[in-house]
Amino acid sequence: GEMTLPNRIVMAPLTRSRAEQPGNVPTPLMAEYYAQRAGAGLIISEATNISQIAMGYALTPGVYSPEQVDGWRLVTEAVHAAGGRIFLQLWHCGRMSHESLHPGEPPVAPSAIHCEDCQVFTVDGEGNGMLSSVSPPKALSLDEVRATVEDYANAARNAMASGFDGVEVHAANGYLIHQFLASNTNQRDDAYGGDLAGRCRFLFEVMEAVLGEVPRGRVGVRLSPLFGLNGMADANPAETHGHVAAHLNDLKVAYLHIADTDVMGGAAPKMDAMLPFTRPHFRGPLMLNGAFDPERAAQVISSGDADLVAF
């Protein structure tokens, strides 16, 4: 995109659950943590909630309040002072959430389909952490879908006001955008569901909104086409994500980030299966993530399969 990086090593987004309470505000400890890693070519921040209802895990930071913007400014100033570059990852968990994180409001999703076996991190009244089964979600109304798109725009605007070098739209790992893309979690019968174009509409509108706030050369997107955790099971992930990759190529975004995050759950690596239906459609910088060591990373870069590797 608009940036030249000193190396091809990327720090992957890593949820730390260290935000200050109340308010889920970034802290000086977080600024120290990210500044320590400024030698990476690029840092992608931990996934960051675009709104209160977007929150799916306790103690995770947001980017929707003035206090959060001020907290993130401490982080970006520390990273830049150490010579680094950092993008903020924009996050909406959708149905991967618990009602205690937004009392009085159930999680929201494309369709009211409960993930029976899914769990998220919560804390009790005394601050003790635990894994809790996700709460049943409600389907977003059309007005709520459009409001959520605007939440992405607002979060992107706030990210740039916080001093970030860019943003990454999190469309992977079974969270809200991925839930819209996948046929098993999106069973809507309106313009945001049904056929491939309908299921992709939400992501494409989010991209339009974010690109209205951030230069396209400073916007990345993360996909996990064969992710099978969090209850995800798209009927044709190659068709879905090939279509998405082609659209992102047309938008000329800064990079496409392909994540093989099933390896966290012990699954065999799937990157070799994902590249044939993503790389041919996206001709910009490609970032790969998932169980890479230095030798394998050097190999995919020298072969042209990747331009950057996230660890």
C-alpha positions as CSV (number, residue, x, y, z in Angstrom):
1,G,0.0,0.0,0.0
2,E,1.3,3.4,1.0
3,M,3.9,2.1,3.3
4,T,7.4,0.7,2.9
5,L,8.3,-1.8,5.6
6,P,11.9,-2.6,6.8
7,N,11.3,-6.3,6.8
8,R,8.6,-8.9,5.9
9,I,8.0,-10.0,9.5
10,V,4.5,-9.1,10.9
11,M,3.3,-9.4,14.5
12,A,-0.1,-11.1,14.2
13,P,-3.1,-9.8,16.1
14,L,-3.1,-11.4,19.6
15,T,-5.9,-11.0,22.1
16,R,-4.4,-10.1,25.5
17,S,-7.4,-9.1,27.6
18,R,-5.6,-6.3,29.4
19,A,-7.9,-3.3,28.9
20,E,-8.6,-1.1,31.9
21,Q,-12.0,-1.3,33.6
22,P,-14.5,0.2,33.4
23,G,-14.6,1.3,29.8
24,N,-12.2,-1.3,28.2
25,V,-9.5,1.4,27.8
26,P,-6.0,0.7,26.5
27,T,-3.3,1.1,29.2
28,P,0.3,2.2,29.6
29,L,1.2,-1.5,30.0
30,M,-0.2,-2.1,26.5
31,A,1.9,0.8,25.1
32,E,5.0,-0.8,26.7
33,Y,4.1,-4.3,25.3
34,Y,3.6,-3.0,21.7
35,A,6.7,-0.7,21.8
36,Q,8.8,-3.8,22.8
37,R,7.8,-5.4,19.4
38,A,8.4,-2.4,17.2
39,G,11.2,-4.2,15.3
40,A,8.6,-6.1,13.3
41,G,8.0,-4.7,9.8
42,L,4.4,-4.2,10.9
43,I,2.4,-4.8,14.1
44,I,-1.3,-5.7,13.8
45,S,-3.0,-4.8,17.1
46,E,-5.1,-7.2,19.1
47,A,-8.6,-7.4,17.8
48,T,-10.5,-4.2,19.0
49,N,-14.2,-3.8,19.5
50,I,-16.0,-1.3,17.2
51,S,-18.9,-0.9,19.6
52,Q,-20.1,-2.3,23.0
53,I,-22.4,-4.9,21.3
54,A,-19.4,-6.0,19.2
55,M,-17.6,-7.2,22.3
56,G,-17.3,-11.0,22.7
57,Y,-14.5,-11.4,25.3
58,A,-13.9,-9.8,28.6
59,L,-11.2,-7.1,29.2
60,T,-10.7,-6.5,25.4
61,P,-10.2,-2.9,24.3
62,G,-12.6,-0.9,22.1
63,V,-12.1,2.1,19.8
64,Y,-15.5,3.7,20.1
65,S,-15.2,6.1,23.1
66,P,-13.0,9.2,23.6
67,E,-11.2,7.5,26.5
68,Q,-10.3,4.5,24.3
69,V,-9.0,6.8,21.6
70,D,-6.8,8.5,24.1
71,G,-5.6,5.2,25.4
72,W,-4.7,3.9,22.0
73,R,-2.8,7.2,21.3
74,L,-0.4,6.2,24.1
75,V,0.2,2.9,22.2
76,T,0.8,4.4,18.8
77,E,3.1,7.2,20.1
78,A,5.2,4.5,21.9
79,V,5.4,2.3,18.8
80,H,6.3,5.2,16.6
81,A,8.9,6.5,19.1
82,A,10.5,3.0,18.9
83,G,10.6,3.2,15.1
84,G,7.6,0.9,14.4
85,R,4.4,0.8,12.4
86,I,1.0,-0.4,13.7
87,F,-2.4,-1.1,12.2
88,L,-5.6,-1.5,14.4
89,Q,-7.6,-4.6,13.8
90,L,-11.4,-3.8,13.7
91,W,-13.5,-6.5,15.4
92,H,-17.1,-7.4,15.8
93,C,-17.6,-10.8,17.5
94,G,-21.3,-11.2,16.4
95,R,-22.7,-14.4,17.9
96,M,-19.4,-15.3,19.6
97,S,-20.3,-13.4,22.7
98,H,-22.0,-13.5,26.1
99,E,-24.8,-11.2,27.3
100,S,-22.8,-10.3,30.4
101,L,-20.5,-8.2,28.2
102,H,-23.4,-6.0,27.1
103,P,-26.1,-6.4,29.9
104,G,-29.6,-6.4,28.7
105,E,-28.6,-7.1,25.0
106,P,-28.1,-10.5,23.5
107,P,-25.3,-11.0,21.0
108,V,-26.2,-10.2,17.4
109,A,-25.7,-12.2,14.2
110,P,-26.8,-12.5,10.6
111,S,-29.3,-15.1,11.7
112,A,-30.5,-16.3,15.1
113,I,-28.4,-19.5,15.0
114,H,-26.9,-20.5,18.4
115,C,-23.4,-22.1,18.4
116,E,-24.1,-24.7,21.0
117,D,-20.5,-25.7,21.6
118,C,-18.9,-22.3,21.5
119,Q,-17.3,-20.6,24.5
120,V,-15.9,-17.1,25.2
121,F,-13.8,-15.6,28.0
122,T,-15.8,-13.8,30.7
123,V,-15.2,-12.6,34.2
124,D,-17.4,-12.9,37.3
125,G,-18.3,-10.1,39.7
126,E,-15.1,-10.6,41.6
127,G,-12.9,-10.4,38.4
128,N,-12.2,-14.1,38.1
129,G,-11.8,-15.3,34.5
130,M,-13.6,-18.3,33.1
131,L,-14.9,-19.7,29.8
132,S,-18.6,-19.4,29.4
133,S,-21.0,-20.8,26.7
134,V,-22.0,-18.1,24.3
135,S,-25.5,-16.7,24.6
136,P,-28.1,-17.3,22.0
137,P,-28.0,-14.4,19.4
138,K,-30.7,-12.4,17.8
139,A,-30.7,-11.7,14.1
140,L,-29.8,-8.1,13.1
141,S,-32.6,-6.1,11.5
142,L,-31.9,-4.2,8.3
143,D,-31.6,-1.0,10.2
144,E,-29.2,-2.6,12.6
145,V,-27.1,-4.0,9.8
146,R,-26.7,-0.5,8.3
147,A,-25.9,0.9,11.8
148,T,-23.2,-1.7,12.2
149,V,-21.6,-0.7,8.9
150,E,-21.5,2.9,10.3
151,D,-19.9,1.5,13.5
152,Y,-17.1,0.2,11.3
153,A,-16.7,3.7,9.7
154,N,-16.7,5.4,13.1
155,A,-14.1,2.9,14.5
156,A,-11.9,3.4,11.5
157,R,-12.1,7.2,11.9
158,N,-11.2,6.8,15.6
159,A,-8.3,4.5,14.8
160,M,-6.7,7.2,12.5
161,A,-7.4,9.8,15.2
162,S,-5.5,7.6,17.6
163,G,-2.4,7.7,15.4
164,F,-2.6,4.3,13.8
165,D,-0.8,3.8,10.5
166,G,-3.8,2.0,9.1
167,V,-6.5,-0.6,9.9
168,E,-7.2,-4.3,9.3
169,V,-10.8,-5.4,8.8
170,H,-11.2,-8.7,10.7
171,A,-13.3,-10.9,8.4
172,A,-12.1,-14.2,9.8
173,N,-12.2,-16.7,12.6
174,G,-16.0,-17.1,12.8
175,Y,-16.8,-13.5,13.9
176,L,-19.5,-11.3,12.5
177,I,-18.3,-10.6,9.0
178,H,-17.3,-14.3,8.6
179,Q,-20.8,-15.2,9.9
180,F,-22.3,-13.2,7.1
181,L,-20.0,-14.8,4.5
182,A,-20.6,-18.4,5.5
183,S,-23.7,-20.3,4.3
184,N,-24.3,-22.2,7.5
185,T,-24.4,-19.0,9.7
186,N,-26.2,-16.8,7.3
187,Q,-29.7,-18.0,6.5
188,R,-31.2,-14.5,5.8
189,D,-33.7,-14.1,3.0
190,D,-33.1,-10.4,2.4
191,A,-30.4,-8.5,0.5
192,Y,-27.7,-9.6,3.0
193,G,-28.2,-13.4,2.6
194,G,-29.1,-16.1,0.2
195,D,-26.8,-16.3,-2.8
196,L,-23.1,-15.5,-2.9
197,A,-23.6,-11.8,-3.7
198,G,-26.0,-11.4,-0.8
199,R,-23.7,-13.1,1.8
200,C,-20.8,-10.9,0.6
201,R,-22.8,-7.7,0.7
202,F,-22.1,-6.9,4.3
203,L,-18.3,-7.2,4.0
204,F,-18.3,-5.1,0.8
205,E,-20.4,-2.4,2.4
206,V,-18.1,-2.4,5.5
207,M,-15.1,-2.0,3.1
208,E,-16.8,1.0,1.4
209,A,-17.4,2.6,4.8
210,V,-13.9,2.0,6.0
211,L,-12.4,3.2,2.8
212,G,-14.4,6.4,3.2
213,E,-12.3,7.1,6.3
214,V,-8.9,5.5,5.6
215,P,-6.8,5.6,2.4
216,R,-7.0,2.2,0.6
217,G,-3.2,1.9,0.8
218,R,-3.6,1.8,4.6
219,V,-6.4,-0.8,4.8
220,G,-5.8,-4.6,5.1
221,V,-8.3,-7.5,5.4
222,R,-8.0,-10.8,7.2
223,L,-9.8,-13.9,6.0
224,S,-9.6,-17.5,7.2
225,P,-11.3,-19.4,4.3
226,L,-11.1,-22.9,5.8
227,F,-11.6,-22.1,9.5
228,G,-13.6,-24.8,11.1
229,L,-13.8,-23.7,14.7
230,N,-16.5,-21.5,16.3
231,G,-19.2,-23.5,14.4
232,M,-18.1,-22.4,10.9
233,A,-18.9,-24.6,8.0
234,D,-19.4,-22.8,4.7
235,A,-20.8,-25.0,1.9
236,N,-18.3,-23.7,-0.7
237,P,-15.4,-21.7,0.9
238,A,-13.4,-21.7,-2.3
239,E,-16.2,-20.0,-4.2
240,T,-16.9,-17.6,-1.3
241,H,-13.4,-16.5,-0.6
242,G,-12.3,-16.4,-4.2
243,H,-15.1,-14.0,-4.9
244,V,-14.1,-11.9,-1.9
245,A,-10.4,-11.9,-2.9
246,A,-11.2,-10.7,-6.4
247,H,-13.3,-7.8,-5.0
248,L,-10.5,-6.8,-2.6
249,N,-8.1,-6.9,-5.5
250,D,-10.4,-4.5,-7.4
251,L,-10.4,-2.2,-4.3
252,K,-6.6,-2.2,-4.3
253,V,-6.3,-2.6,-0.5
254,A,-2.9,-2.5,1.1
255,Y,-2.8,-6.3,1.7
256,L,-4.8,-9.5,2.1
257,H,-4.1,-11.5,5.3
258,I,-4.9,-15.2,4.9
259,A,-5.0,-17.0,8.3
260,D,-4.8,-20.7,8.9
261,T,-5.9,-20.3,12.5
262,D,-7.3,-23.9,12.9
263,V,-3.7,-24.8,13.8
264,M,-4.3,-23.2,17.2
265,G,-6.8,-26.1,17.8
266,G,-4.3,-28.7,16.7
267,A,-5.5,-29.1,13.1
268,A,-3.1,-29.9,10.3
269,P,-2.0,-26.9,8.3
270,K,-4.3,-25.9,5.4
271,M,-2.5,-23.1,3.7
272,D,-1.6,-25.2,0.7
273,A,-5.3,-25.8,0.2
274,M,-6.3,-22.1,0.5
275,L,-3.7,-20.4,-1.7
276,P,-5.1,-21.9,-5.0
277,F,-8.4,-20.1,-4.6
278,T,-7.1,-16.8,-3.1
279,R,-3.7,-16.0,-4.6
280,P,-4.8,-16.0,-8.3
281,H,-7.6,-13.5,-7.5
282,F,-5.5,-11.1,-5.4
283,R,-2.5,-9.5,-7.0
284,G,-1.6,-7.1,-4.2
285,P,0.7,-7.9,-1.2
286,L,-0.3,-11.2,0.4
287,M,0.3,-11.9,4.1
288,L,0.1,-15.5,5.4
289,N,-0.3,-16.6,9.0
290,G,-0.5,-20.0,10.7
291,A,2.2,-22.3,12.2
292,F,5.1,-20.7,10.3
293,D,8.7,-21.0,11.4
294,P,11.5,-18.9,9.9
295,E,12.4,-21.6,7.3
296,R,8.9,-22.1,6.0
297,A,8.3,-18.4,6.0
298,A,11.4,-17.8,3.9
299,Q,10.2,-20.5,1.5
300,V,6.8,-19.0,0.8
301,I,8.3,-15.6,0.3
302,S,11.0,-16.9,-2.1
303,S,8.4,-18.9,-4.1
304,G,6.1,-15.8,-4.4
305,D,3.3,-17.4,-2.5
306,A,3.6,-14.6,0.1
307,D,5.0,-11.1,0.5
308,L,4.8,-11.0,4.3
309,V,4.4,-13.6,7.1
310,A,2.6,-13.0,10.4
311,F,3.8,-14.8,13.5
